[in-house]
Amino acid sequence: MNAMKKLILLLAVLCIAFTASVCSSAAESESGGSEESGASQKAFSHEFSEQTTWEKKKNSKFRVSYWTASAVYCSNPTHSAQQSLTLYVPEAYIRDDGTLDTSASVEGYTVETAPIIYWNSHGSYVGMAPFGIAGLSTRSTQKGWVLDMISHGFVVCMAGERGKQTTTEDGSVIGRGPIAIADLKAGVRFLKHNSAVIPGNTDRIVSVGTSSGGAMSALLGASGNSEYYTPYLEEMGAVMDETDDVFATMAYCPITDLPHADYAYEWMFGEDTEGLDDFQKALSARLRAEYASYVNNMGLTDEAGNPLTIPEDGSKSGSYYEWLAGKYEASFEDYAQRFETDYQGSATFANAGAADAEELSRLTYDAAAGKATLVTPEGYDSALDAMILSGFRSRQKSVTSFDSLSPVGTDNDVFGVQGTKADDPASARHFNQRIAELIDEMKDAFPDEYAQYYEAFYADSHNAEVEEWSVYLNAYSFLTGEAASDVSPHFRINMGVCDADTATAVSGTLALLLMKNGVDTEFNIRWGWGHNDCDTPTGLMDWVYAICE
């Protein structure tokens, strides 16, 4: 965008600007909330400067000054507090009169070249207003890492979206299915539409999210410009003459591939049977074998082109396991080498964070050779099993946990029926057809469980809408040929070694699929971290520097 064009357009719209600041939450809110329908609300403009004015602020704790402004990103919102975004901009980029300073430079970046960090507020698939840049929302906001990015010239955009608990005035849910990802796509389109009057390079949008937000980030990066979401975008009044593909994608511990997540979880944690009944133990064993079949049919290879497979019984051995175990070893090497600088002050607050490398008896580290090795104590079948069963990582969820045997209030809500009440037993729906088949295969051995679960699993998972959503809520679908899109050219995926909210294998397989599709992909397992935006203090920023060179 020509610098003079930006300045002229900004001055023009400021002449007619009025303030209509929208809610920007600095902390997570899981209440969902309700608002009037879009039909009875005031009509919103797609023009950023007609909604808002810039406000200068300073964070005293981290000593960073910045400009901020908020806007609703669609013209027919049902929940404008969640269907909004908040921009945080380096102080130098905007003059005191609110105009862009195109001559300003912060560490080599300018108003026109600064990458835009597009950070979604999704958590537990619940709709939320945009996060703030400091506070309890994420590890990165607690530690000041987001503010640090602003001080280095980056533009940060916190984006809200509706989710499974977003409701209308009468308490009916309106955020199920593809609603959240459609909202985030609308936000990207809004930024591109307003590229002339907002700081930052809209050709360098970097999507970021954690947990279900990591899944949304991965899906946003994988599903760019997919025609499937067009009706949802049109309904909310998104900018339809812009695109929604993004330049890069950062996914922290993504809860993605929900239709197969139970397979991966049991493959990782299946040997940990404490608290499971006989039915769950038997189902777990079958799910482990399902993950082997699932992975083996993908035709995955490692970075050198070697095939990666899992034995048919789902045991932790074979080339896929060895590849993943190598990622754990690399994680520990990185931790041991950089403990004093990056990790001691940032990662050890996580559960099971070690005080130093020597305390980790499940690994050995040769400092001279710079090599860490996972060891298998006597009595365990594999090193990863030893880590899990000896307490370093343990099962956090039951069987099944993603497509839950008791669906209300779980990930089944994501596939639930729009317009129902959130606590209505008929609201949540099962989505894994294979689990229904497995329950059927086990009916002779477990007739009571068959009678209790089979009918609901079968009926829900064979619902046409659920089948459709299972495809378009999954980043994998756009990498396996099920759906067409423009995939982000750069991906970075981080998992914490102590994460038991989902299986590391889910992220590992996502990374392998991306590499198979020729996408520039970085996959990291971070030592000492659990389920959060696990990273070193400048990890995200350093990666963006590298891909923007």
KEFIMI-996835 format. One record per residue (C-alpha): x, y, z. Coordinates in pm, whole numbers, plus 50000, padded with zeros to 5 digits. Example, Ala and Ser with C-alpha at 12.3 -4.5 7.8 and 13.67 -1.06 7.14 Angstrom:
BEGIN
{{51230, 49550, 50780}}
{{51367, 49894, 50714}}
***
This chain:
BEGIN
{{50000, 50000, 50000}}
{{50138, 50339, 49895}}
{{50227, 50552, 50198}}
{{50057, 50865, 50062}}
{{49741, 50666, 49989}}
{{49730, 50551, 50350}}
{{49766, 50906, 50477}}
{{49507, 51056, 50241}}
{{49248, 50789, 50313}}
{{49301, 50815, 50685}}
{{49257, 51195, 50684}}
{{48943, 51159, 50476}}
{{48770, 50912, 50702}}
{{48874, 51097, 51016}}
{{48675, 51399, 50897}}
{{48356, 51198, 50934}}
{{48463, 50973, 51217}}
{{48255, 50916, 51523}}
{{48335, 50713, 51828}}
{{48157, 50382, 51869}}
{{48402, 50194, 52080}}
{{48315, 49831, 52136}}
{{48389, 49607, 52426}}
{{48743, 49473, 52450}}
{{48793, 49231, 52737}}
{{49133, 49209, 52902}}
{{49045, 48877, 53059}}
{{48868, 48561, 52953}}
{{48492, 48537, 53001}}
{{48323, 48201, 52969}}
{{47971, 48328, 53032}}
{{47886, 48338, 52661}}
{{47645, 48626, 52717}}
{{47362, 48740, 52496}}
{{47275, 49039, 52283}}
{{46997, 49154, 52059}}
{{46980, 48994, 51718}}
{{47162, 49165, 51435}}
{{46830, 49271, 51279}}
{{46744, 49494, 51576}}
{{47096, 49627, 51634}}
{{47248, 49939, 51494}}
{{47405, 49882, 51151}}
{{47783, 49872, 51167}}
{{48016, 49996, 50899}}
{{48299, 49793, 50752}}
{{48517, 50106, 50777}}
{{48752, 50088, 51075}}
{{48781, 50464, 51124}}
{{48406, 50516, 51124}}
{{48377, 50295, 51430}}
{{48661, 50405, 51651}}
{{48937, 50646, 51739}}
{{49286, 50568, 51866}}
{{49364, 50588, 52238}}
{{49716, 50607, 52377}}
{{49798, 50388, 52677}}
{{50099, 50277, 52879}}
{{50163, 49957, 53067}}
{{50363, 50061, 53371}}
{{50466, 49710, 53474}}
{{50639, 49636, 53145}}
{{50706, 50001, 53051}}
{{50553, 49984, 52706}}
{{50347, 50263, 52548}}
{{50109, 50190, 52263}}
{{49795, 50298, 52079}}
{{49479, 50088, 52085}}
{{49141, 50087, 51912}}
{{48855, 49838, 51882}}
{{48602, 49763, 51609}}
{{48330, 49518, 51517}}
{{48441, 49325, 51208}}
{{48104, 49245, 51050}}
{{47797, 49453, 50970}}
{{47534, 49216, 51108}}
{{47669, 49083, 51438}}
{{47463, 48874, 51676}}
{{47714, 48929, 51957}}
{{47921, 49238, 51885}}
{{48140, 49210, 52196}}
{{48270, 48876, 52070}}
{{48256, 48959, 51698}}
{{48514, 49232, 51741}}
{{48886, 49290, 51739}}
{{49126, 49519, 51923}}
{{49444, 49656, 51769}}
{{49755, 49735, 51974}}
{{50010, 49946, 51789}}
{{50361, 50073, 51871}}
{{50350, 50430, 51996}}
{{50572, 50557, 51714}}
{{50334, 50451, 51438}}
{{50059, 50701, 51521}}
{{50086, 51075, 51578}}
{{49908, 51248, 51862}}
{{49640, 51371, 51621}}
{{49554, 51011, 51533}}
{{49712, 51000, 51189}}
{{49957, 50735, 51078}}
{{50324, 50832, 51082}}
{{50452, 50661, 50770}}
{{50805, 50786, 50833}}
{{50836, 50618, 51174}}
{{51045, 50306, 51216}}
{{51072, 50061, 51506}}
{{51361, 49817, 51476}}
{{51334, 49815, 51099}}
{{50954, 49787, 51079}}
{{50722, 50065, 50967}}
{{50348, 50131, 50947}}
{{50347, 49952, 50612}}
{{50581, 49661, 50684}}
{{50509, 49554, 51043}}
{{50370, 49199, 51072}}
{{50023, 49172, 51228}}
{{49993, 48912, 51505}}
{{49631, 48795, 51484}}
{{49571, 48635, 51825}}
{{49234, 48469, 51878}}
{{49068, 48448, 52219}}
{{48923, 48098, 52187}}
{{48951, 47862, 52486}}
{{48765, 47535, 52546}}
{{48573, 47616, 52228}}
{{48394, 47890, 52426}}
{{48322, 48226, 52262}}
{{48507, 48522, 52409}}
{{48570, 48890, 52357}}
{{48924, 48983, 52249}}
{{49200, 48918, 52502}}
{{49393, 49207, 52647}}
{{49769, 49223, 52596}}
{{49856, 49195, 52965}}
{{49698, 48997, 53244}}
{{49562, 48648, 53296}}
{{49441, 48566, 52946}}
{{49747, 48370, 52832}}
{{50097, 48283, 52952}}
{{50226, 48528, 52692}}
{{50020, 48814, 52831}}
{{50111, 48726, 53191}}
{{50481, 48729, 53111}}
{{50469, 49045, 52901}}
{{50578, 48865, 52584}}
{{50296, 49020, 52378}}
{{50384, 49369, 52496}}
{{50745, 49294, 52410}}
{{50644, 49223, 52052}}
{{50477, 49564, 52033}}
{{50791, 49730, 52167}}
{{50984, 49562, 51883}}
{{50757, 49708, 51614}}
{{50493, 49438, 51571}}
{{50122, 49518, 51546}}
{{49906, 49293, 51764}}
{{49540, 49228, 51687}}
{{49340, 49044, 51952}}
{{49034, 48888, 51789}}
{{48717, 48767, 51957}}
{{48474, 48511, 51823}}
{{48154, 48332, 51915}}
{{48167, 47979, 52054}}
{{47973, 47684, 52184}}
{{47833, 47878, 52483}}
{{47745, 48202, 52303}}
{{47370, 48258, 52343}}
{{47084, 48481, 52240}}
{{46871, 48675, 52487}}
{{46655, 48372, 52563}}
{{46959, 48153, 52634}}
{{46962, 47965, 52304}}
{{47308, 47875, 52175}}
{{47419, 48034, 51848}}
{{47791, 47953, 51834}}
{{47802, 47585, 51744}}
{{47971, 47427, 51443}}
{{48175, 47651, 51207}}
{{48062, 47979, 51368}}
{{48391, 48049, 51551}}
{{48616, 47993, 51252}}
{{48383, 48193, 51028}}
{{48406, 48482, 51275}}
{{48785, 48472, 51270}}
{{48781, 48470, 50891}}
{{48557, 48777, 50899}}
{{48814, 48949, 51120}}
{{49092, 48880, 50871}}
{{48880, 49015, 50586}}
{{48804, 49327, 50791}}
{{49175, 49394, 50845}}
{{49249, 49354, 50475}}
{{48958, 49581, 50383}}
{{49101, 49853, 50610}}
{{49465, 49808, 50513}}
{{49490, 50172, 50408}}
{{49402, 50312, 50749}}
{{49544, 50067, 51002}}
{{49911, 50013, 51083}}
{{50063, 49685, 50974}}
{{50112, 49477, 50664}}
{{49797, 49278, 50592}}
{{50001, 49055, 50361}}
{{50190, 48945, 50673}}
{{49910, 48838, 50907}}
{{50025, 48572, 51154}}
{{49745, 48371, 51316}}
{{49804, 48270, 51681}}
{{49597, 48071, 51930}}
{{49621, 47827, 52221}}
{{49431, 47504, 52298}}
{{49099, 47524, 52111}}
{{49237, 47860, 52000}}
{{49534, 47666, 51865}}
{{49286, 47450, 51676}}
{{49116, 47763, 51540}}
{{49453, 47908, 51443}}
{{49550, 47587, 51262}}
{{49211, 47575, 51091}}
{{49235, 47939, 50987}}
{{49577, 47873, 50838}}
{{49468, 47554, 50663}}
{{49129, 47666, 50529}}
{{49212, 47997, 50361}}
{{48942, 48113, 50117}}
{{48745, 47789, 50138}}
{{48405, 47840, 49975}}
{{48234, 47631, 50242}}
{{48223, 47919, 50492}}
{{48070, 48170, 50248}}
{{47711, 48140, 50379}}
{{47827, 48202, 50736}}
{{48029, 48504, 50627}}
{{47742, 48648, 50428}}
{{47497, 48599, 50714}}
{{47708, 48799, 50959}}
{{47785, 49072, 50708}}
{{48156, 49006, 50657}}
{{48353, 49187, 50387}}
{{48292, 48954, 50094}}
{{48529, 49111, 49839}}
{{48837, 49035, 50051}}
{{49024, 48708, 50117}}
{{49077, 48530, 50450}}
{{49402, 48340, 50392}}
{{49689, 48429, 50626}}
{{50064, 48445, 50581}}
{{50163, 48229, 50877}}
{{50011, 48017, 51152}}
{{50121, 47965, 51512}}
{{49927, 47689, 51690}}
{{49997, 47625, 52059}}
{{49882, 47278, 52178}}
{{49593, 47269, 51929}}
{{49286, 47065, 52026}}
{{49226, 46974, 51664}}
{{49125, 46665, 51466}}
{{48842, 46607, 51712}}
{{48693, 46316, 51511}}
{{49012, 46115, 51574}}
{{49146, 46275, 51892}}
{{49028, 45986, 52109}}
{{49239, 45748, 51899}}
{{49551, 45957, 51954}}
{{49482, 46007, 52324}}
{{49453, 45636, 52391}}
{{49764, 45567, 52184}}
{{49954, 45807, 52408}}
{{49791, 45729, 52744}}
{{49622, 45391, 52697}}
{{49857, 45203, 52929}}
{{49752, 45431, 53215}}
{{49436, 45243, 53320}}
{{49394, 45376, 53673}}
{{49030, 45461, 53738}}
{{48901, 45294, 53419}}
{{48635, 45024, 53425}}
{{48657, 44706, 53214}}
{{48452, 44855, 52931}}
{{48675, 45163, 52907}}
{{48990, 44947, 52915}}
{{48860, 44732, 52630}}
{{48752, 45035, 52429}}
{{49090, 45200, 52489}}
{{49273, 44903, 52339}}
{{49055, 44918, 52028}}
{{49106, 45294, 51994}}
{{49485, 45247, 52004}}
{{49460, 45009, 51710}}
{{49236, 45259, 51532}}
{{49507, 45523, 51561}}
{{49755, 45288, 51399}}
{{49521, 45230, 51106}}
{{49445, 45602, 51081}}
{{49810, 45710, 51075}}
{{49925, 45426, 50848}}
{{49673, 45524, 50581}}
{{49806, 45880, 50559}}
{{50133, 45793, 50386}}
{{50339, 46006, 50623}}
{{50716, 46041, 50603}}
{{50977, 46205, 50821}}
{{51192, 46500, 50721}}
{{51425, 46267, 50527}}
{{51140, 46098, 50339}}
{{51135, 45775, 50542}}
{{50788, 45617, 50587}}
{{50632, 45653, 50931}}
{{50399, 45381, 51059}}
{{50260, 45232, 51381}}
{{50220, 44856, 51441}}
{{49866, 44737, 51377}}
{{49802, 44666, 51745}}
{{49867, 45031, 51831}}
{{50175, 44963, 52042}}
{{50439, 45231, 52098}}
{{50703, 45109, 51858}}
{{50781, 45143, 51491}}
{{50899, 45438, 51286}}
{{50623, 45683, 51382}}
{{50693, 45629, 51751}}
{{51068, 45665, 51699}}
{{51012, 45993, 51514}}
{{50795, 46131, 51795}}
{{51032, 46007, 52066}}
{{51311, 46190, 51884}}
{{51114, 46513, 51924}}
{{51105, 46457, 52301}}
{{51480, 46399, 52306}}
{{51537, 46717, 52105}}
{{51311, 46900, 52348}}
{{51520, 46792, 52643}}
{{51846, 46881, 52468}}
{{51711, 47230, 52407}}
{{51597, 47256, 52769}}
{{51929, 47141, 52913}}
{{52138, 47365, 52690}}
{{51933, 47679, 52754}}
{{51812, 47621, 53107}}
{{52001, 47909, 53265}}
{{51898, 48165, 53001}}
{{51547, 48099, 52876}}
{{51387, 47825, 53082}}
{{51464, 47888, 53446}}
{{51258, 48203, 53456}}
{{50978, 48105, 53222}}
{{50897, 47736, 53201}}
{{50953, 47598, 53548}}
{{50625, 47735, 53686}}
{{50453, 47466, 53477}}
{{50371, 47136, 53642}}
{{50660, 46891, 53655}}
{{50912, 47159, 53563}}
{{51254, 47040, 53674}}
{{51501, 47250, 53870}}
{{51789, 47132, 53653}}
{{51869, 46869, 53395}}
{{52011, 46619, 53645}}
{{51675, 46585, 53820}}
{{51515, 46428, 53514}}
{{51588, 46062, 53582}}
{{51385, 45953, 53281}}
{{51645, 46101, 53050}}
{{52021, 46106, 53032}}
{{52218, 46398, 52898}}
{{52575, 46391, 52769}}
{{52686, 46753, 52797}}
{{53006, 46698, 52602}}
{{52820, 46541, 52311}}
{{52517, 46767, 52352}}
{{52294, 46461, 52336}}
{{51988, 46369, 52543}}
{{51839, 46020, 52547}}
{{51506, 45893, 52672}}
{{51560, 45589, 52894}}
{{51322, 45304, 52970}}
{{51324, 45200, 53336}}
{{51270, 44833, 53411}}
{{50907, 44729, 53390}}
{{50803, 44969, 53115}}
{{50757, 44888, 52749}}
{{50873, 45222, 52615}}
{{51031, 45546, 52723}}
{{50710, 45742, 52669}}
{{50517, 45489, 52876}}
{{50775, 45533, 53151}}
{{50723, 45909, 53144}}
{{50347, 45866, 53165}}
{{50314, 45584, 53416}}
{{50587, 45701, 53653}}
{{50406, 46028, 53705}}
{{50589, 46269, 53478}}
{{50288, 46273, 53249}}
{{49964, 46100, 53341}}
{{49621, 46049, 53193}}
{{49405, 46353, 53251}}
{{49098, 46243, 53059}}
{{48887, 45932, 53063}}
{{48776, 45698, 52782}}
{{48632, 45852, 52574}}
{{48716, 46216, 52635}}
{{48668, 46413, 52313}}
{{48358, 46239, 52181}}
{{48251, 46183, 52538}}
{{48033, 45900, 52667}}
{{47856, 46176, 52864}}
{{47835, 46447, 52599}}
{{47675, 46755, 52761}}
{{47931, 47018, 52859}}
{{48216, 46866, 52656}}
{{48359, 46894, 52305}}
{{48034, 46734, 52188}}
{{47878, 47077, 52239}}
{{48084, 47203, 51945}}
{{47881, 46970, 51723}}
{{47557, 47050, 51906}}
{{47224, 47175, 51780}}
{{47193, 47549, 51722}}
{{46900, 47714, 51895}}
{{46885, 47472, 52188}}
{{46961, 47553, 52550}}
{{47319, 47475, 52652}}
{{47213, 47238, 52931}}
{{46959, 47053, 52718}}
{{47063, 46684, 52689}}
{{46950, 46698, 52325}}
{{47186, 46987, 52253}}
{{47523, 46807, 52243}}
{{47587, 46546, 51973}}
{{47833, 46261, 51925}}
{{48050, 46284, 51615}}
{{48270, 45973, 51589}}
{{48107, 45705, 51374}}
{{48382, 45453, 51439}}
{{48325, 45462, 51815}}
{{47964, 45366, 51748}}
{{48091, 45071, 51545}}
{{48333, 44967, 51818}}
{{48058, 44975, 52080}}
{{47852, 44755, 51851}}
{{48141, 44511, 51812}}
{{48168, 44489, 52193}}
{{47797, 44438, 52263}}
{{47825, 44071, 52360}}
{{48094, 44139, 52617}}
{{47937, 44465, 52741}}
{{47560, 44452, 52682}}
{{47477, 44719, 52941}}
{{47716, 44972, 52788}}
{{47586, 44886, 52442}}
{{47230, 44955, 52555}}
{{47337, 45281, 52717}}
{{47559, 45433, 52447}}
{{47518, 45276, 52103}}
{{47195, 45431, 51978}}
{{47297, 45790, 52060}}
{{47650, 45748, 51919}}
{{47515, 45602, 51596}}
{{47230, 45847, 51539}}
{{47430, 46161, 51620}}
{{47744, 46071, 51428}}
{{47546, 45980, 51115}}
{{47361, 46311, 51115}}
{{47439, 46490, 50786}}
{{47521, 46821, 50958}}
{{47754, 46652, 51206}}
{{47929, 46466, 50923}}
{{47978, 46796, 50740}}
{{48106, 46981, 51045}}
{{48348, 46697, 51120}}
{{48522, 46786, 50795}}
{{48514, 47164, 50809}}
{{48608, 47200, 51177}}
{{48927, 47000, 51124}}
{{49252, 47147, 50990}}
{{49351, 46797, 50874}}
{{49071, 46795, 50614}}
{{49241, 47064, 50407}}
{{49565, 46867, 50405}}
{{49427, 46524, 50317}}
{{49226, 46622, 50009}}
{{48883, 46625, 50175}}
{{48846, 47000, 50127}}
{{49007, 47265, 49903}}
{{49168, 47585, 50030}}
{{49470, 47816, 50021}}
{{49695, 47687, 50298}}
{{49916, 47925, 50492}}
{{50276, 47886, 50363}}
{{50430, 47888, 50712}}
{{50325, 47688, 51019}}
{{50472, 47660, 51368}}
{{50325, 47416, 51620}}
{{50431, 47394, 51986}}
{{50333, 47135, 52247}}
{{50430, 47118, 52614}}
{{50595, 46796, 52725}}
{{50362, 46782, 53028}}
{{50046, 46838, 52823}}
{{49776, 46578, 52891}}
{{49477, 46778, 52764}}
{{49540, 46626, 52424}}
{{49791, 46387, 52272}}
{{50119, 46522, 52139}}
{{50060, 46287, 51847}}
{{49774, 46510, 51727}}
{{50013, 46800, 51674}}
{{50286, 46572, 51545}}
{{50060, 46425, 51278}}
{{49939, 46774, 51184}}
{{50302, 46879, 51134}}
{{50371, 46572, 50921}}
{{50065, 46638, 50704}}
{{50178, 46998, 50654}}
{{50526, 46883, 50551}}
{{50370, 46630, 50314}}
{{50188, 46921, 50151}}
{{50508, 47120, 50110}}
{{50431, 47372, 50385}}
{{50724, 47528, 50570}}
{{50666, 47367, 50911}}
{{50831, 47389, 51252}}
{{50719, 47146, 51524}}
{{50846, 47185, 51879}}
{{50789, 47006, 52207}}
{{50876, 47239, 52496}}
{{51024, 47088, 52811}}
{{50872, 47187, 53146}}
{{50553, 47322, 52991}}
{{50196, 47200, 53016}}
{{49887, 47293, 52816}}
{{49936, 47659, 52732}}
{{50117, 47887, 52488}}
{{50441, 47703, 52559}}
{{50741, 47888, 52424}}
{{51062, 48067, 52505}}
{{51023, 48441, 52573}}
{{51109, 48543, 52217}}
{{51022, 48219, 52040}}
{{50721, 48348, 51845}}
{{50887, 48678, 51765}}
{{51208, 48513, 51643}}
{{51009, 48282, 51416}}
{{50819, 48574, 51263}}
{{51147, 48757, 51204}}
{{51280, 48452, 51021}}
{{50983, 48397, 50789}}
{{50945, 48767, 50710}}
{{51304, 48813, 50590}}
***
